Amino acid sequence: MEGMTRTPAGRARRPGGSGERYLTPRDVAEMLDVTEQAVRAWCERGLIDAIQPAGHKGVWRIPASQFAVSPEQLRDIVEKIRAINRRLGYGETDDHER
């Protein structure tokens, strides 16, 4: 299956050609306010759909289509949640991934 890669969950994908938009672990980490290492671990464990381009061990590409909202929309949502938490006196949420 030359040119194919597998996610840890076993789903084969052929990168490119589909017009799919891919995100890097850094993009996803910024969207979700977690570390890049957390995102990479999620990729390795199959918790999010991701591909490793052939010959690029350690490089992950994450299809943006699996997220219900755009990265910009998600950042806005996270900021609104933080503002509500501050207003209610909760401070920052306890995120075990960061």
Protein Blocks (a to p, Z undefined) as FASTA:
>chain_A
ZZiacdfkopacdeehjopacddfklmmmmnopafklmmmmmmnopagcdddehiahiac
ddfklpmbdfklmmmmmmmmmmmmmmnonopaddfkZZ
